[in-house]
Amino acid sequence: MKPGWSITIGILAGLLAVNGDAYAQQRHSLSVTEAVAYAQKNNAQVKNALLDVQIQQQTNREITASAYPQINGNAAFGYNPRVAVQQFPNFIAAATYGVLQNEGVKNGSGAPIVSPNDFGLVAAAFGTKFNASAGVSLQQLLFEGQVFVGLQARATSIAFQQKNVEVTEEGIKANIYKVYYQLSASKAQLQLLDANIARLEKLRNDFQIMYDNGFAEKLDVNRAAVQLANLQTEKQRALNTIENGYLGLKLLMGMPIRDTLVLTDSVTEAQIRDGVLENTQYNYDNRKEYQLAELGKRLRQYDIKRYKLTYFPTVALSSSYSRLTQTNKFNYFSGAQWFPASSIGLNISVPIFDGFARAARIKRAQLQLQQTENEMEGLRLSIDQDVAAALNNYRSALSTLETQKRNIELAELVYSQTKLKQEEGLGSATEISTAQTDLQVAQSNYILALYDAINAKVDFLRATGKL
């Protein structure tokens, strides 16, 4: 191999190694709090809500700019190849005849000169071939009602967008809590499945030994094998569901699918019950949605105020300074004479009658404010309903969880006793198979109750504004 080829291949290999590192799979070990913090930085909805804040900031800058002086420079150049000709009455001849008449001048015939009835028209070109002007103008708004209110509303508009970010974050946070803790609880589900599989494998082997010794039927061995296969299928289905749950959690967090996510927090029954029912009081102001609605109401009030101020005059100061030149030669910068011009003015625009347009805008803003107040009343009722329903669901979920926990203990006891009877020759294979099925059902019901309790707790905390 030529040396040049060797060097080229080495460079390509190095570049591939660098790119491989840049796109390498990352591993994230996160608690639920860290998962929420990760989502606040990477979730697309949160990032767009944060961009809305920045957009509002730029809108506020635009409003503020209306109160600053507006300074503009201007320059104009013109060339007239043919200066326009205009016709006008021959006032020069009329004046001359008037002087002659007043002096008593006579014509060649000795008769006094008399002015004709029509002197005709004179054609003349006015203007020059070249003209130019350059100057600067200033406009300063002294008072304009809508701009004045817009300046007052800047802080509220920013607060509105920031609160919208918090509402978005809270919704994502609630979903992350649910999925995160359900995935944590799924470890218990897999442990139960593994224990059942181990139990059934032993039971199948026991039946096989008993069948080989003539103490059991082939049907008992086959029934245990079917149950084992079903349980292994159930485990595979659970693993697939858990894997999809991780994919969904990554999507909520804005994490690349190729990255590895490890959950470091666990969930227990004590955590689900801990301290939630000790204080069920709530306040509307604790809900982010209600805080957002209050800011929206304030913005509606600003709308009414700005429309009312349109009845007041608009006052603006204007000034300009320029230089002008006119010449028949292109000598703007060498010999042309520039004449200065300046002006200062105060402009006052007084609204008198606009066809009741302002009155219509004020009335519309008042009706929109009334709609917002109605929506807030509906939101208060909705919060009451959310809290009541969430509390009922949470209490029911805890009760169901406790019942299913006792049911598992009872099912395990029944299975143990049935297995003991079967080993002593006092029980049938059907009984042990039924006990195993009942135990699996009780375990499945417990896991479902655990998931429901997790969701119910998150829903209750969110409903009361305590999430």
C-alpha positions as CSV (number, residue, x, y, z in Angstrom):
1,M,0.0,0.0,0.0
2,K,1.3,3.4,-0.9
3,P,2.2,5.8,2.0
4,G,-0.3,8.4,0.7
5,W,-3.2,5.8,0.9
6,S,-2.2,4.9,4.4
7,I,-2.3,8.5,5.6
8,T,-5.7,9.1,3.9
9,I,-7.3,6.0,5.5
10,G,-5.9,7.1,8.9
11,I,-7.5,10.5,8.6
12,L,-10.8,9.0,7.6
13,A,-10.7,6.6,10.5
14,G,-10.0,9.5,12.8
15,L,-12.9,11.5,11.5
16,L,-15.3,8.5,11.8
17,A,-14.1,8.0,15.4
18,V,-14.8,11.7,16.2
19,N,-18.3,11.5,14.6
20,G,-19.0,8.3,16.4
21,D,-18.2,9.9,19.7
22,A,-20.4,13.0,18.8
23,Y,-23.4,10.8,18.3
24,A,-22.6,8.2,20.9
25,Q,-25.4,6.9,23.1
26,Q,-25.6,8.6,26.4
27,R,-26.6,7.1,29.7
28,H,-28.9,9.1,32.1
29,S,-29.5,8.1,35.7
30,L,-32.3,10.3,36.9
31,S,-34.5,10.8,39.9
32,V,-38.0,12.0,39.2
33,T,-37.0,15.5,40.1
34,E,-34.1,15.4,37.7
35,A,-36.4,13.9,35.0
36,V,-38.7,16.9,35.4
37,A,-35.7,19.3,35.3
38,Y,-34.5,17.6,32.1
39,A,-37.9,18.0,30.5
40,Q,-38.0,21.7,31.4
41,K,-34.9,22.2,29.3
42,N,-35.6,19.8,26.4
43,N,-39.3,19.3,26.0
44,A,-40.5,20.9,22.7
45,Q,-43.7,22.4,24.2
46,V,-41.7,24.0,27.1
47,K,-39.1,25.4,24.7
48,N,-41.9,26.9,22.5
49,A,-43.6,28.4,25.6
50,L,-40.2,30.0,26.5
51,L,-39.9,31.3,23.0
52,D,-43.3,32.9,23.5
53,V,-41.8,34.9,26.4
54,Q,-39.0,36.1,24.2
55,I,-41.5,37.0,21.4
56,Q,-43.5,39.0,23.9
57,Q,-40.3,40.8,25.1
58,Q,-39.7,41.8,21.5
59,T,-43.3,43.0,21.2
60,N,-42.8,45.1,24.3
61,R,-39.7,46.6,22.8
62,E,-41.7,47.5,19.7
63,I,-44.3,49.2,22.0
64,T,-41.6,51.1,23.9
65,A,-40.1,52.2,20.6
66,S,-43.3,54.2,19.9
67,A,-42.5,56.5,22.8
68,Y,-39.0,57.2,21.6
69,P,-38.1,59.9,19.1
70,Q,-38.3,58.7,15.5
71,I,-35.4,60.1,13.5
72,N,-35.2,59.7,9.7
73,G,-32.7,60.9,7.1
74,N,-33.8,61.6,3.6
75,A,-32.1,62.6,0.3
76,A,-33.5,63.2,-3.1
77,F,-32.0,63.8,-6.5
78,G,-33.8,64.7,-9.8
79,Y,-32.9,65.2,-13.4
80,N,-35.2,66.8,-15.9
81,P,-34.0,66.3,-19.5
82,R,-36.8,68.6,-20.7
83,V,-38.1,71.0,-18.2
84,A,-41.9,71.2,-18.5
85,V,-43.4,74.2,-20.3
86,Q,-46.4,76.0,-18.9
87,Q,-48.7,78.5,-20.4
88,F,-50.0,81.5,-18.5
89,P,-51.8,84.8,-19.3
90,N,-49.6,87.5,-20.9
91,F,-49.5,89.8,-17.8
92,I,-46.3,91.4,-19.1
93,A,-48.0,92.9,-22.2
94,A,-51.0,94.0,-20.1
95,A,-48.7,95.9,-17.7
96,T,-46.8,97.5,-20.6
97,Y,-50.0,98.7,-22.3
98,G,-51.2,100.1,-18.9
99,V,-48.0,102.2,-18.6
100,L,-48.3,103.5,-22.2
101,Q,-51.9,104.4,-21.6
102,N,-51.2,106.2,-18.4
103,E,-48.4,108.2,-20.1
104,G,-50.6,109.1,-23.0
105,V,-48.3,107.6,-25.6
106,K,-49.7,107.6,-29.1
107,N,-49.2,105.2,-31.9
108,G,-47.7,105.9,-35.3
109,S,-51.1,107.3,-36.5
110,G,-51.1,109.9,-33.7
111,A,-54.0,108.1,-31.9
112,P,-53.6,107.2,-28.2
113,I,-52.6,103.6,-27.6
114,V,-55.5,101.4,-26.4
115,S,-55.0,98.0,-24.7
116,P,-56.4,95.1,-26.7
117,N,-59.1,92.9,-25.3
118,D,-57.0,89.8,-25.3
119,F,-53.3,89.7,-24.7
120,G,-53.0,85.9,-25.3
121,L,-50.9,83.4,-23.5
122,V,-47.2,83.1,-22.8
123,A,-45.3,79.8,-22.8
124,A,-42.3,79.4,-20.4
125,A,-40.3,76.7,-18.8
126,F,-40.1,76.8,-15.0
127,G,-37.4,74.9,-13.1
128,T,-33.9,73.6,-13.7
129,K,-32.5,70.4,-15.1
130,F,-31.0,69.3,-11.9
131,N,-32.3,69.5,-8.3
132,A,-31.4,67.9,-5.0
133,S,-32.2,67.9,-1.3
134,A,-30.9,66.3,1.8
135,G,-32.1,66.5,5.4
136,V,-33.2,64.9,8.6
137,S,-36.6,64.8,10.3
138,L,-37.6,64.1,13.9
139,Q,-41.0,62.9,15.2
140,Q,-41.7,62.7,19.0
141,L,-45.0,61.4,20.2
142,L,-45.9,63.4,23.3
143,F,-49.2,61.7,24.1
144,E,-51.2,58.8,22.5
145,G,-53.6,56.8,24.6
146,Q,-53.0,53.4,23.2
147,V,-49.2,53.7,23.4
148,F,-49.5,55.0,27.0
149,V,-51.6,51.9,28.1
150,G,-49.3,49.6,26.1
151,L,-46.4,50.8,28.2
152,Q,-48.3,50.1,31.4
153,A,-49.3,46.6,30.2
154,R,-45.8,45.4,29.4
155,A,-45.1,43.8,32.7
156,T,-48.4,42.0,32.8
157,S,-48.0,40.7,29.2
158,I,-44.6,39.2,30.2
159,A,-46.1,37.7,33.4
160,F,-48.9,36.1,31.3
161,Q,-46.4,34.4,29.0
162,Q,-44.2,33.3,31.9
163,K,-47.3,31.8,33.7
164,N,-48.2,30.0,30.5
165,V,-44.7,28.4,30.6
166,E,-45.5,27.2,34.2
167,V,-48.8,25.8,33.1
168,T,-47.1,23.9,30.3
169,E,-44.4,22.7,32.6
170,E,-46.9,21.5,35.2
171,G,-48.9,19.4,32.7
172,I,-45.7,17.7,31.5
173,K,-44.5,17.3,35.1
174,A,-47.7,15.5,36.0
175,N,-47.4,13.1,33.1
176,I,-43.7,12.5,33.9
177,Y,-44.6,11.7,37.6
178,K,-47.2,9.2,36.4
179,V,-45.0,7.4,33.9
180,Y,-41.9,7.5,36.0
181,Y,-43.5,6.0,39.1
182,Q,-45.4,3.4,37.0
183,L,-42.2,2.3,35.4
184,S,-40.6,2.1,38.9
185,A,-43.6,0.0,40.1
186,S,-43.2,-2.2,37.1
187,K,-40.1,-3.7,38.8
188,A,-42.5,-5.3,41.3
189,Q,-44.6,-6.6,38.5
190,L,-41.6,-8.3,36.9
191,Q,-40.5,-9.7,40.3
192,L,-43.9,-11.3,40.8
193,L,-43.9,-12.7,37.3
194,D,-40.4,-14.2,37.8
195,A,-41.6,-15.7,41.1
196,N,-44.6,-17.2,39.4
197,I,-42.5,-18.6,36.6
198,A,-40.1,-20.2,39.1
199,R,-43.0,-21.6,41.0
200,L,-44.7,-23.1,37.9
201,E,-41.4,-24.5,36.6
202,K,-41.0,-26.4,39.9
203,L,-44.6,-27.5,39.8
204,R,-44.2,-28.8,36.2
205,N,-41.1,-30.6,37.2
206,D,-42.9,-32.1,40.2
207,F,-45.7,-33.3,38.1
208,Q,-43.3,-34.8,35.6
209,I,-41.6,-36.7,38.4
210,M,-44.9,-37.9,39.7
211,Y,-46.0,-38.9,36.2
212,D,-42.9,-40.8,35.7
213,N,-43.6,-42.7,39.0
214,G,-47.2,-43.3,38.1
215,F,-48.7,-40.9,40.6
216,A,-50.0,-38.2,38.2
217,E,-51.5,-38.0,34.8
218,K,-49.9,-36.6,31.6
219,L,-52.8,-34.1,31.6
220,D,-51.4,-32.6,34.9
221,V,-48.0,-32.1,33.3
222,N,-49.5,-30.6,30.1
223,R,-51.7,-28.2,32.1
224,A,-48.7,-26.9,34.1
225,A,-46.7,-26.5,30.9
226,V,-49.5,-24.5,29.3
227,Q,-49.7,-22.3,32.4
228,L,-46.0,-21.8,32.3
229,A,-46.0,-20.8,28.6
230,N,-48.8,-18.4,29.2
231,L,-47.0,-16.8,32.1
232,Q,-43.8,-16.5,30.0
233,T,-45.8,-14.8,27.3
234,E,-47.3,-12.5,29.9
235,K,-43.8,-11.5,31.0
236,Q,-42.7,-10.8,27.5
237,R,-45.8,-8.6,27.0
238,A,-45.0,-6.8,30.2
239,L,-41.4,-6.3,29.1
240,N,-42.6,-4.8,25.8
241,T,-45.1,-2.5,27.6
242,I,-42.4,-1.3,30.0
243,E,-40.0,-0.7,27.0
244,N,-42.7,1.4,25.3
245,G,-43.2,3.2,28.6
246,Y,-39.6,4.2,28.6
247,L,-39.9,5.4,25.0
248,G,-42.9,7.5,26.1
249,L,-41.1,9.0,29.0
250,K,-38.1,9.9,26.8
251,L,-40.5,11.7,24.5
252,L,-42.1,13.6,27.3
253,M,-38.6,14.6,28.5
254,G,-37.3,15.5,25.1
255,M,-34.6,12.9,25.4
256,P,-33.1,11.1,22.3
257,I,-34.6,7.6,21.9
258,R,-31.1,6.1,21.4
259,D,-30.0,7.3,24.9
260,T,-30.3,5.0,27.9
261,L,-32.5,6.1,30.8
262,V,-32.1,4.6,34.3
263,L,-34.7,5.5,37.0
264,T,-33.1,5.9,40.4
265,D,-36.2,6.6,42.4
266,S,-38.5,3.8,43.6
267,V,-42.1,3.9,44.7
268,T,-43.7,2.3,47.7
269,E,-47.2,2.1,49.2
270,A,-46.0,4.3,52.1
271,Q,-44.9,7.0,49.6
272,I,-48.3,6.8,47.8
273,R,-50.1,7.3,51.1
274,D,-47.7,9.7,52.7
275,G,-49.2,12.9,54.1
276,V,-51.6,13.5,51.2
277,L,-54.9,13.2,53.1
278,E,-53.8,15.0,56.2
279,N,-54.6,18.4,54.6
280,T,-57.2,18.4,51.8
281,Q,-57.7,22.2,51.8
282,Y,-57.0,24.1,48.6
283,N,-57.1,27.6,47.2
284,Y,-57.9,28.6,43.7
285,D,-54.9,30.8,43.5
286,N,-52.7,27.7,43.9
287,R,-53.7,26.5,40.5
288,K,-51.5,27.7,37.7
289,E,-54.4,27.8,35.3
290,Y,-56.3,30.2,37.6
291,Q,-53.2,32.4,38.0
292,L,-53.0,32.5,34.2
293,A,-56.7,33.4,33.9
294,E,-56.3,36.3,36.4
295,L,-53.4,37.7,34.3
296,G,-55.7,37.4,31.2
297,K,-58.4,39.3,33.0
298,R,-55.9,42.1,33.7
299,L,-54.9,42.3,30.1
300,R,-58.6,42.6,29.1
301,Q,-58.9,45.5,31.5
302,Y,-56.0,47.2,29.8
303,D,-57.8,46.7,26.5
304,I,-60.8,48.7,27.8
305,K,-58.5,51.4,29.2
306,R,-56.6,51.9,25.9
307,Y,-59.8,52.1,23.9
308,K,-61.2,54.7,26.2
309,L,-58.0,56.8,25.9
310,T,-58.6,57.1,22.2
311,Y,-61.1,59.8,23.0
312,F,-58.2,62.0,24.1
313,P,-56.2,64.1,21.6
314,T,-53.0,62.8,20.1
315,V,-50.1,65.2,20.5
316,A,-46.8,64.9,18.6
317,L,-43.8,67.2,18.0
318,S,-42.2,67.3,14.6
319,S,-39.2,69.1,13.2
320,S,-37.0,68.9,10.2
321,Y,-33.8,70.4,8.7
322,S,-32.8,70.2,5.1
323,R,-30.7,71.8,2.3
324,L,-31.9,72.2,-1.3
325,T,-30.2,73.1,-4.5
326,Q,-31.4,73.7,-8.1
327,T,-29.0,74.0,-11.1
328,N,-28.8,73.4,-14.8
329,K,-25.5,71.7,-14.4
330,F,-24.5,68.5,-12.5
331,N,-22.4,70.3,-10.0
332,Y,-24.0,69.4,-6.7
333,F,-20.6,69.1,-4.9
334,S,-18.6,71.7,-6.8
335,G,-20.1,75.1,-7.1
336,A,-23.8,74.5,-6.5
337,Q,-25.4,76.7,-3.9
338,W,-27.3,74.8,-1.2
339,F,-30.1,76.7,0.6
340,P,-31.1,75.6,4.2
341,A,-34.6,75.1,5.3
342,S,-36.0,74.1,8.7
343,S,-39.3,73.7,10.5
344,I,-40.7,72.9,14.0
345,G,-44.3,72.0,14.5
346,L,-46.7,70.7,17.2
347,N,-49.4,68.4,15.8
348,I,-52.6,67.9,17.8
349,S,-55.2,65.5,16.5
350,V,-58.6,65.8,18.2
351,P,-61.1,63.0,17.6
352,I,-64.5,64.4,16.9
353,F,-66.6,61.8,15.2
354,D,-65.6,58.4,13.9
355,G,-69.0,56.8,13.3
356,F,-69.1,55.3,16.8
357,A,-66.1,53.0,16.0
358,R,-64.4,53.8,19.3
359,A,-67.6,53.1,21.3
360,A,-67.9,49.7,19.5
361,R,-64.4,48.8,20.4
362,I,-64.9,49.7,24.0
363,K,-68.1,47.7,24.2
364,R,-66.5,44.7,22.6
365,A,-63.6,44.8,25.1
366,Q,-66.1,45.0,27.9
367,L,-67.9,42.0,26.6
368,Q,-64.7,40.1,26.2
369,L,-63.8,41.0,29.8
370,Q,-67.2,39.6,30.9
371,Q,-66.4,36.4,29.0
372,T,-63.1,36.1,30.8
373,E,-64.9,36.6,34.2
374,N,-67.4,33.9,33.2
375,E,-64.6,31.6,32.2
376,M,-62.9,32.2,35.6
377,E,-66.2,31.4,37.4
378,G,-66.4,28.2,35.3
379,L,-62.8,27.4,36.1
380,R,-63.5,27.8,39.8
381,L,-66.4,25.3,39.5
382,S,-64.1,23.0,37.4
383,I,-61.4,23.2,40.1
384,D,-64.0,22.2,42.8
385,Q,-65.1,19.3,40.7
386,D,-61.4,18.3,39.9
387,V,-60.5,18.3,43.6
388,A,-63.7,16.4,44.7
389,A,-63.3,13.8,42.0
390,A,-59.5,13.4,42.5
391,L,-60.1,13.0,46.3
392,N,-62.7,10.4,45.7
393,N,-60.5,8.5,43.3
394,Y,-57.5,8.7,45.5
395,R,-59.4,7.4,48.6
396,S,-60.9,4.6,46.4
397,A,-57.5,3.8,44.9
398,L,-55.9,3.5,48.4
399,S,-58.8,1.3,49.6
400,T,-58.5,-0.9,46.5
401,L,-54.8,-1.1,46.9
402,E,-55.1,-2.3,50.5
403,T,-57.8,-4.8,49.5
404,Q,-55.6,-6.2,46.7
405,K,-52.6,-6.4,49.0
406,R,-54.6,-8.5,51.5
407,N,-56.0,-10.5,48.6
408,I,-52.5,-11.4,47.5
409,E,-51.6,-12.5,51.0
410,L,-54.7,-14.7,51.1
411,A,-54.0,-16.1,47.6
412,E,-50.5,-17.0,48.6
413,L,-51.7,-18.7,51.7
414,V,-54.3,-20.7,49.7
415,Y,-51.6,-21.7,47.2
416,S,-49.2,-22.7,49.9
417,Q,-51.9,-24.8,51.7
418,T,-53.0,-26.4,48.4
419,K,-49.5,-27.2,47.4
420,L,-48.9,-28.8,50.8
421,K,-52.0,-30.9,50.4
422,Q,-50.9,-31.9,46.9
423,E,-47.5,-32.9,48.1
424,E,-49.1,-35.0,50.9
425,G,-51.3,-36.7,48.4
426,L,-54.5,-35.1,49.7
427,G,-55.0,-32.5,47.0
428,S,-55.6,-32.8,43.2
429,A,-53.7,-31.2,40.4
430,T,-56.8,-29.2,39.5
431,E,-56.8,-27.6,42.9
432,I,-53.2,-26.5,42.7
433,S,-53.7,-25.2,39.2
434,T,-56.7,-23.2,40.3
435,A,-54.8,-21.8,43.3
436,Q,-51.9,-20.8,41.0
437,T,-54.4,-19.0,38.6
438,D,-56.1,-17.2,41.5
439,L,-52.7,-16.1,42.8
440,Q,-51.7,-14.7,39.3
441,V,-55.1,-12.8,39.1
442,A,-54.6,-11.4,42.6
443,Q,-51.1,-10.2,41.7
444,S,-52.3,-8.6,38.4
445,N,-55.0,-6.8,40.3
446,Y,-52.6,-5.6,42.8
447,I,-50.3,-4.1,40.2
448,L,-53.2,-2.4,38.5
449,A,-54.3,-1.0,41.8
450,L,-50.8,0.2,42.4
451,Y,-50.8,2.0,39.0
452,D,-54.2,3.5,39.7
453,A,-53.1,4.8,43.1
454,I,-50.0,6.4,41.6
455,N,-52.2,8.2,39.0
456,A,-54.8,9.2,41.6
457,K,-52.2,10.7,43.9
458,V,-50.6,12.8,41.1
459,D,-54.1,13.9,39.9
460,F,-55.1,15.0,43.5
461,L,-51.9,16.9,44.0
462,R,-52.3,18.7,40.7
463,A,-56.0,19.4,41.4
464,T,-55.1,21.1,44.7
465,G,-52.1,23.0,43.2
466,K,-49.6,21.1,45.4
467,L,-47.8,19.1,42.7
